[in-house]
């Protein structure tokens, strides 16, 4: 059974193993270097709100955080990553739902927003299934200089 909790010190090394490639890490944290280090993850977490770990039988299964939270307005969900052995089991859906609950309960957010790169097909399909709709597209470049589209999506709470 999935549950969620705030990130704990022991989680950092485990979460660093979730992105299995530079591409997956780019989708999670575009400015981070692969492989992700615990220090880099600590820096990411320090700049975010409500860093949250989804667990399965008390073991970390996924991670996400909130940022740009404006009380009574909106929060952005970011840094979404699921452990390879938990993919396809509903972990991402549970995690995003938990982050929406935190945004609503802690920040009284009326909507949640997120950004997803065009190459992250699984993420885009999940977010659409959860009721997120695109509201803007931004051009970005990856570390190789390739052009990418960053889709900004939102959902009312």
Number of C-alpha atoms within 10 A of each C-alpha: 7 16 17 19 15 13 19 10 8 9 15 19 14 14 22 20 17 23 21 14 12 16 16 16 23 18 23 21 18 16 13 16 13 15 15 21 16 17 12 16 17 12 11 16 20 11 12 18 18 19 22 24 26 26 20 15 10 13 13 25 26 27 29 26 25 25 20 13 20 14 14 14 14 23 28 24 25 23 25 22 25 26 19 13 9 16 13 11 9 12 23 25 16 17 26 21 13 19 27 24 16 18 29 20 10 13 16 18 22 17 18 23 23 22 23 21 21 15 13 13 11 11 19 20 11 15 22 14 11 13 11 20 18 17 10 12 16 11 10 12 12 13 12 6 8 8 11 15 16 19 18 18 21 22 18 13 13
